[in-house]
Amino acid sequence: MALHVEPVAILSEDECWYLLASRTLGRLVTVEAGQPEIFPVNFVVQRRTVLFRTADGRKLLSAVMDGRVAFEVDDHDLAEGWSVVVKGTAELMSDDADLERANRAQLLTWTSGVKDHYVRILGTEITGRRFRFGTEPEHEFS
């Protein structure tokens, strides 16, 4: 008897945070002047929040001006893939204790340059899906 596996599975909140914490590169989605913007960022998960560093510029301004953001991370291998999306608010960190904790997070960036600002995404919603790859079923055309 063959076991049927659904091609798409909804992930629990715990699974979503676990998968997020297993990666270091994600995509920050903001809205600037009514238009969506997407920025690749290195990040870490800290206390069920997403933490990234950035320099002065568009990314920082568009993330914290409105504050509402989305953040997406995904990965795949030959058999399956997954995607996790966090929706929430981005806050520029300024509290000394928070900044000290953030400095200990070992947040490494791919690019050189001064990235003075820590931004924390506080998730109000986290969703995730796992995709099992396979062939498309045959269609019957009438």
Secondary structure, DSSP 8 states (H G I E B T S, - for coil): ------SEEE--HHHHHHHHHT-SEEEEEEEETTEEEEEEEE-EEETTEEEEEE-SSHHHHHHHHS-EEEEEEEEE-SSEEEEEEEEEEEEE---HHHHHHHHTT----SS-S---EEEEEEEEEEEEEEEE----------
